Amino acid sequence: MKDIQYSSANVRIRTYEGRLLDRAFFERLLSVERARDLYPILLETTYGDFIEESTSKHDFEKVLLLEQKRTFEQVYELAPVRGVVDIFSLKYDYHNLKVLVKSWYTKEDLSELIVPFGAFDLNTLKELVQTRAHKGVPQILIDCLEEVFSYIEDYEEVQGIDIIFDNYYWRHFLEVAEQSKEPSFIELSQRWIDMFNLSTILRSYLMGRKKGFMHAVMADGGTIPAAELVEQIHQSLDSLAAYLENTPYRRVGQLLIEEMKENQTLNHFDLLKDNFIMNYFKEKKIIPFGPSAILGYLYAKEIEIKNLRMIFIGKINKIPEEKLRSRVRDSYV
């Protein structure tokens, strides 16, 4: 992959970065008392394009999804390599496939759970579920559906299909990155897999799951072999902590294991994970060439939307301002 092909896209991306919300803006949002008072502030931003006089405080999800949909459309148009965007949008395809399969099996209308974007057209995914074949999708998606339907035929239930979908998602995720042959792209995907595996093994440990379950739900392809994580935590939490000492996840692991020992919870994992990845992108921000700018922007937008969703839900449920502030993820700008 030649870095120069990203030059014009990166110029536009830097312009988009200037529209991202910074920490000071989130402080303004946190200071309001009522959820409906968030909209006048957001009218100053790109989200304002989707806010109308009739928009109620409970319509915030529609506003956020429309902005996220536009973001994907804009970046797909710019990106010289589609896979750079697919690595962020692919998870929504797998989410939609879960919904479509469960709707097919239960005969229930679950359309309200469908996300209006992804790497593949929704009609393509619908046809794939009905026919289990489609020329417009990679073989890995077809293989995934075949295994899912085989499970349903054998067990006559859909509770276990989430694990199948998740396993294929991470395989697909890494496949997209490796096809790019871009080292920084591959490194990012491996770190994401590492964080997923760390989360999975710690949550499994808290739930008292056995080694067999842990092996089944963890993803391959990270920088840390999944099997080694299983062996270390099977010995003890201290053994896992010692193992992580010489990895990039030393500090994250320390904080999480301390929380588990003290409170038997992992309430701070998602925050630590998101900030860990954000710091990774901030370190790459100075790189003028290659896909780093696009990747960083897409992640920044994803976290921005996550922060806004959390603030809206918090204000609607009257969660104290300080508690909300502690949950706000780091900003990219």
C-alpha positions as CSV (number, residue, x, y, z in Angstrom):
1,M,0.0,0.0,0.0
2,K,1.6,3.3,-1.1
3,D,1.2,6.1,1.5
4,I,0.9,8.8,-1.2
5,Q,-2.5,7.5,-2.2
6,Y,-3.9,8.9,1.1
7,S,-2.6,12.4,0.6
8,S,-5.7,14.1,-0.7
9,A,-8.0,12.1,1.6
10,N,-5.9,13.1,4.6
11,V,-6.2,16.8,3.7
12,R,-10.0,16.5,3.9
13,I,-9.9,14.4,7.0
14,R,-7.9,17.1,8.8
15,T,-10.8,19.5,7.9
16,Y,-13.3,17.1,9.4
17,E,-11.1,16.8,12.6
18,G,-11.7,20.5,13.1
19,R,-15.4,19.8,13.6
20,L,-14.9,17.2,16.3
21,L,-16.1,18.0,19.8
22,D,-13.4,18.8,22.4
23,R,-13.3,18.4,26.2
24,A,-14.5,22.0,26.7
25,F,-17.6,21.3,24.6
26,F,-18.4,18.2,26.6
27,E,-18.1,20.3,29.8
28,R,-20.8,22.6,28.4
29,L,-23.0,19.6,27.8
30,L,-22.4,18.2,31.3
31,S,-23.3,21.5,32.9
32,V,-26.9,21.6,31.7
33,E,-29.6,20.3,34.0
34,R,-32.1,18.9,31.5
35,A,-31.6,16.6,28.5
36,R,-33.6,18.8,26.2
37,D,-31.2,21.7,26.9
38,L,-28.5,19.7,25.1
39,Y,-30.0,20.3,21.7
40,P,-29.5,24.1,21.6
41,I,-25.8,23.5,22.2
42,L,-25.5,20.7,19.6
43,L,-27.1,23.0,17.0
44,E,-23.7,24.7,16.9
45,T,-22.2,21.4,15.5
46,T,-22.7,19.1,12.6
47,Y,-25.3,17.2,14.7
48,G,-27.5,20.3,14.3
49,D,-28.3,19.2,10.7
50,F,-30.5,16.5,12.2
51,I,-32.2,18.4,15.0
52,E,-35.6,20.0,14.4
53,E,-38.0,21.9,16.6
54,S,-40.0,18.7,17.1
55,T,-37.0,16.7,18.1
56,S,-37.6,15.4,21.7
57,K,-35.0,14.4,24.3
58,H,-35.8,10.8,23.5
59,D,-35.0,11.2,19.8
60,F,-31.3,11.6,20.5
61,E,-30.5,8.1,19.1
62,K,-31.9,9.0,15.8
63,V,-29.8,12.1,15.6
64,L,-26.6,10.2,16.6
65,L,-27.2,7.4,14.1
66,L,-27.8,9.9,11.2
67,E,-24.6,11.7,12.0
68,Q,-22.7,8.4,12.2
69,K,-24.3,7.3,8.9
70,R,-23.2,10.5,7.2
71,T,-19.6,10.1,8.6
72,F,-19.3,6.6,7.0
73,E,-20.7,7.9,3.7
74,Q,-18.2,10.8,3.7
75,V,-15.2,8.7,4.5
76,Y,-16.1,5.8,2.2
77,E,-16.1,8.4,-0.6
78,L,-12.7,9.7,0.4
79,A,-10.8,6.5,1.3
80,P,-8.6,5.1,-1.5
81,V,-8.9,1.7,0.2
82,R,-12.3,0.6,1.3
83,G,-11.0,-1.7,4.0
84,V,-9.8,1.2,6.1
85,V,-13.4,2.1,6.6
86,D,-14.7,-1.5,6.7
87,I,-12.7,-2.2,9.8
88,F,-15.0,0.2,11.7
89,S,-18.3,-0.5,9.9
90,L,-18.0,-4.3,9.7
91,K,-19.3,-4.8,13.3
92,Y,-22.6,-3.2,12.3
93,D,-23.0,-5.8,9.6
94,Y,-22.5,-8.6,12.0
95,H,-24.9,-6.9,14.4
96,N,-27.5,-6.6,11.7
97,L,-27.0,-10.3,10.7
98,K,-27.7,-11.3,14.3
99,V,-30.9,-9.3,14.3
100,L,-32.0,-10.7,10.9
101,V,-31.4,-14.3,11.8
102,K,-33.2,-13.9,15.2
103,S,-36.1,-12.2,13.4
104,W,-36.2,-15.1,10.9
105,Y,-36.2,-17.7,13.6
106,T,-38.6,-16.1,16.1
107,K,-40.9,-14.6,13.3
108,E,-40.8,-11.3,15.2
109,D,-40.4,-7.9,13.7
110,L,-37.0,-6.7,15.1
111,S,-36.5,-4.0,12.5
112,E,-36.1,-1.3,15.2
113,L,-32.8,-3.0,16.2
114,I,-31.3,-2.7,12.7
115,V,-28.5,-0.2,12.3
116,P,-28.8,1.9,9.1
117,F,-25.1,1.5,8.0
118,G,-22.3,-1.0,7.6
119,A,-19.8,-2.3,5.1
120,F,-22.6,-4.1,3.1
121,D,-26.0,-3.0,1.9
122,L,-28.8,-4.1,4.2
123,N,-30.7,-5.7,1.3
124,T,-27.7,-7.7,0.5
125,L,-27.6,-9.0,4.1
126,K,-31.3,-9.8,4.0
127,E,-30.9,-11.8,0.8
128,L,-27.9,-13.6,2.4
129,V,-29.9,-14.7,5.3
130,Q,-32.7,-16.0,3.1
131,T,-30.5,-17.7,0.5
132,R,-27.3,-18.3,2.5
133,A,-25.4,-17.2,-0.7
134,H,-24.6,-14.0,-2.4
135,K,-22.0,-13.0,-5.0
136,G,-21.6,-9.6,-3.4
137,V,-20.2,-10.7,-0.1
138,P,-16.9,-12.5,0.9
139,Q,-16.9,-16.2,1.6
140,I,-16.3,-15.7,5.3
141,L,-19.8,-14.2,5.7
142,I,-21.3,-17.1,3.9
143,D,-19.3,-19.6,6.0
144,C,-20.5,-17.7,9.1
145,L,-24.2,-18.0,8.1
146,E,-23.8,-21.7,7.3
147,E,-22.4,-22.4,10.8
148,V,-25.1,-20.3,12.4
149,F,-27.9,-22.1,10.6
150,S,-26.3,-25.5,11.3
151,Y,-26.3,-24.6,15.0
152,I,-29.9,-23.6,14.9
153,E,-30.9,-26.9,13.1
154,D,-29.0,-28.9,15.7
155,Y,-30.1,-27.1,18.9
156,E,-33.4,-25.4,17.8
157,E,-32.5,-22.2,19.6
158,V,-30.6,-18.9,18.9
159,Q,-29.0,-18.1,22.2
160,G,-25.7,-19.6,21.2
161,I,-25.3,-17.9,17.8
162,D,-23.8,-14.7,19.3
163,I,-20.6,-16.6,20.0
164,I,-20.4,-17.9,16.4
165,F,-21.1,-14.4,15.0
166,D,-18.5,-12.8,17.3
167,N,-15.8,-15.4,16.3
168,Y,-16.4,-14.8,12.6
169,Y,-16.5,-11.1,13.1
170,W,-13.0,-11.0,14.6
171,R,-11.6,-13.3,11.9
172,H,-13.2,-11.1,9.3
173,F,-11.9,-8.0,11.1
174,L,-8.3,-9.3,11.0
175,E,-8.7,-10.5,7.4
176,V,-9.6,-7.0,6.2
177,A,-6.6,-5.5,8.0
178,E,-4.1,-8.1,6.7
179,Q,-5.4,-7.7,3.1
180,S,-4.3,-4.1,3.3
181,K,-0.7,-5.1,3.9
182,E,-0.3,-1.9,5.9
183,P,1.7,-2.5,9.1
184,S,0.0,0.2,11.2
185,F,-3.4,-1.1,10.1
186,I,-2.5,-4.6,11.1
187,E,-1.1,-3.5,14.4
188,L,-4.3,-1.6,15.3
189,S,-6.4,-4.6,14.5
190,Q,-4.2,-6.8,16.7
191,R,-4.4,-4.4,19.6
192,W,-8.2,-4.3,19.3
193,I,-8.3,-8.1,19.4
194,D,-6.0,-8.1,22.5
195,M,-8.3,-5.7,24.3
196,F,-11.3,-7.8,23.4
197,N,-9.6,-11.0,24.7
198,L,-8.5,-9.2,27.9
199,S,-12.1,-8.1,28.5
200,T,-13.5,-11.6,27.6
201,I,-11.2,-13.5,29.9
202,L,-11.6,-11.2,32.9
203,R,-15.4,-11.2,32.6
204,S,-15.4,-15.0,32.1
205,Y,-13.3,-15.3,35.3
206,L,-15.7,-13.2,37.3
207,M,-18.6,-15.4,36.0
208,G,-16.7,-18.6,37.1
209,R,-16.5,-19.9,33.5
210,K,-14.3,-22.9,32.7
211,K,-11.2,-23.0,30.4
212,G,-13.2,-24.6,27.6
213,F,-15.7,-21.7,27.5
214,M,-12.8,-19.1,27.6
215,H,-11.1,-20.8,24.6
216,A,-14.4,-20.9,22.7
217,V,-15.2,-17.2,23.1
218,M,-11.8,-15.6,22.6
219,A,-10.4,-14.4,19.3
220,D,-7.2,-15.4,17.5
221,G,-4.9,-13.0,15.8
222,G,-3.8,-10.6,18.6
223,T,-0.3,-9.9,19.7
224,I,-0.9,-12.0,22.8
225,P,-1.9,-15.7,22.2
226,A,-5.4,-16.3,23.6
227,A,-4.3,-19.6,24.9
228,E,-1.6,-18.0,27.1
229,L,-4.1,-15.6,28.6
230,V,-6.4,-18.5,29.5
231,E,-3.5,-20.4,31.1
232,Q,-2.3,-17.4,33.1
233,I,-5.7,-16.5,34.6
234,H,-6.4,-20.2,35.3
235,Q,-3.4,-20.0,37.6
236,S,-4.4,-16.8,39.4
237,L,-5.1,-13.1,38.8
238,D,-1.6,-12.3,40.0
239,S,-0.1,-14.6,37.4
240,L,-2.0,-12.8,34.7
241,A,-0.9,-9.4,36.1
242,A,2.7,-10.6,36.0
243,Y,2.3,-11.8,32.5
244,L,1.0,-8.5,31.3
245,E,3.9,-6.6,32.8
246,N,5.9,-6.7,29.6
247,T,3.1,-5.9,27.3
248,P,1.4,-2.5,26.3
249,Y,-1.5,-3.5,28.5
250,R,0.4,-3.5,31.8
251,R,-1.3,-0.4,33.2
252,V,-4.8,-1.3,32.0
253,G,-4.4,-4.9,33.4
254,Q,-3.2,-3.5,36.7
255,L,-6.2,-1.2,37.2
256,L,-8.7,-3.9,36.1
257,I,-7.3,-6.6,38.3
258,E,-7.2,-4.3,41.3
259,E,-10.9,-3.5,40.7
260,M,-11.7,-7.2,40.4
261,K,-9.9,-8.0,43.7
262,E,-11.5,-5.1,45.6
263,N,-15.1,-5.0,44.1
264,Q,-15.5,-8.1,42.0
265,T,-16.5,-5.9,39.1
266,L,-15.2,-4.6,35.8
267,N,-17.2,-1.4,35.7
268,H,-14.2,0.7,34.4
269,F,-13.1,-1.6,31.6
270,D,-14.8,0.0,28.7
271,L,-13.6,3.4,29.7
272,L,-10.0,2.2,30.1
273,K,-10.2,0.3,26.8
274,D,-11.5,3.3,24.9
275,N,-8.9,5.6,26.3
276,F,-6.2,3.1,25.6
277,I,-7.1,3.0,21.9
278,M,-7.6,6.7,21.8
279,N,-4.0,7.3,23.1
280,Y,-2.8,4.9,20.4
281,F,-4.4,7.1,17.8
282,K,-3.1,10.3,19.3
283,E,0.4,8.9,19.1
284,K,-0.2,8.2,15.4
285,K,-1.7,11.7,14.8
286,I,1.6,13.2,13.7
287,I,2.0,10.8,10.8
288,P,1.2,12.8,7.7
289,F,0.9,9.8,5.3
290,G,-0.9,6.5,5.1
291,P,-4.3,5.5,6.6
292,S,-3.6,6.7,10.2
293,A,-5.6,10.0,9.8
294,I,-8.7,8.2,8.5
295,L,-8.5,5.5,11.1
296,G,-8.0,8.1,13.9
297,Y,-10.9,10.2,12.7
298,L,-13.3,7.3,12.5
299,Y,-12.4,6.2,16.0
300,A,-12.7,9.8,17.3
301,K,-16.1,10.1,15.8
302,E,-17.2,6.7,17.3
303,I,-16.1,7.8,20.8
304,E,-17.6,11.2,20.4
305,I,-21.0,9.6,19.6
306,K,-20.5,7.2,22.5
307,N,-19.9,10.2,24.8
308,L,-23.0,12.0,23.6
309,R,-25.2,8.9,24.0
310,M,-23.9,8.5,27.6
311,I,-24.6,12.2,28.4
312,F,-28.1,12.1,26.9
313,I,-29.0,8.9,28.8
314,G,-27.5,10.4,32.0
315,K,-29.4,13.6,31.8
316,I,-32.7,11.8,31.1
317,N,-32.1,9.6,34.1
318,K,-30.9,12.5,36.3
319,I,-27.5,11.0,37.0
320,P,-25.3,13.5,38.9
321,E,-23.0,15.6,36.8
322,E,-19.8,14.4,38.5
323,K,-20.7,10.8,37.9
324,L,-21.3,11.5,34.2
325,R,-18.0,13.4,34.0
326,S,-16.1,10.4,35.2
327,R,-17.5,8.4,32.4
328,V,-16.6,10.7,29.5
329,R,-14.0,9.3,27.2
330,D,-10.9,11.2,26.2
331,S,-11.3,13.4,23.1
332,Y,-9.1,13.2,20.0
333,V,-8.8,17.0,19.7
